[in-house]
């Protein structure tokens, strides 16, 4: 199961009576460590390549020289959802980062600990208040930055603050972060399933080692892997594919230099003579090596996206109809969005088996975890308390080996007095369609009294984006926006916009059809397309702008 970023330290959370090392009058200088924790499935395979440094959790630990037991103070940022002990409400559904300080923890209790890297020592005259004040100045990472920030950004910035105050020696933090990533990968290969209390020191030797590794990496990346053509049956299952013998020879030379003293496979490959030409076997060995953590040739990949197809009220306190109010909130890596929010004073008459009208600002990002939180109630006008209809969370775990793509998933969420069902789909290889419908001519009127229906349909999504009866028409001038929305569509699907739009006439004459018909689009990763739909007395333009959200593997 995926651990939220920053929740790892809870493994070693101290009791309330734990004593911080800062109150113990240590005569020997305390050690400053960067601690690295694995994030389960996110730290391996494709998720590791996608997330890069953020595939591991980073935290700052301050411990006595002879560490043992609950004598360590831990500092990191977390985006975990918590429960308000007073109200029982879930807090931080938006999954925003916040500073987390844990005093008097035992590092050995954190089973996901992969190791500690000593980066400095701490003056004994610095108190816990001094340290907290220092780290409180470190900017909190933002998931809305481009690229999104994480606990890694916070830890590197915290190290910079320690360097400014002279507690940590000056070093290149970019080289350091890459060295840490390689260290974490190596530790994970021998991870025994419990806390690894190994301690290494980062210094000049390690920095020079990483600088040399970066040079080799640049040589590898300079090779134009994409231009290599080889029959599919000979292509290894790695992003860069099989190489020509010439390219393979070049890469082997660089790879041997990089791994000869680092990995057993590298030592084995020293025996390959590049001057004799690369063999098919040696290219396969190369493919296996470059697909391991530490070297990345990953191409941009479409971000998986999710859509809430519908939310249905199955039971509303046995009433038909009931009076529904409450909220439905979705939180993903890009933030949160409210899809349903009705105050009890505006409770909506709702019968069983009714699908709610949802407000969707955008598709849901599914390259990380996302949650759908339901808090729905039946309003009672008398003195009795309101009835809980549905309260709980639907959770998508990006690291779950059994996660399901490209199929509708239904989840029932119960309350004390009712039930709701959430139907959603996660698309593995989608694009985003920004749809806009504009009125061109409404029977020549300024304004026209427009009503009717405009809907969209794809393999998964069937949704109205404009729905008005004649008595609820809207006054629009030519070239006014009639409807707009953004929807996720699989790249191997089609998107169709259907329109049946009318102009209402208040006198005895019949209403005038402005537009009727449908326009079908083939999804693309970019670009814009316009189609015109006409009726006997007018026309509309349907515009679709395609935008595939991509993330890189490294």
Secondary structure by P-SEA (a helix, b strand, c coil): ccccccccccccccccccccccccccccbbbbbbbbbbcccccccaaaaaaccccbbbbbbbbccccccccbbbbbccbbbbbcccccccccccbbbbbbbbccccccccccccbbbbcccccccccaaaaaaaaaacccccccccccccaaaaaaaaaaaaaaacccccccaaaaaaaaaaaaaaaaaacccccccbbbbbcaaaaaaaaaaaaaaaaaaaccccccccccccccccccccccaaaaaaaaaaaaaacccccaaaaaaccccccccccaaaaaaaaaaaaccccccccccccbbbbcccccccccccccbbbbbbbbbbbcccbbbbccccccccccccccccccccccccccccccbbbbbbbbbbbbcccccccccbbbbbccccccccccccbbbbbbbbccccbbbbbbccccbbbbbbbbbbbcccccccccbbbbbbbcccccbbbbcccccccbbbbbccccccccbbbbbbccbbbbbbbbbbbbbcccccccccccccccccccccbbbbbbbbccccbbbbbbbbbbbbbbcc
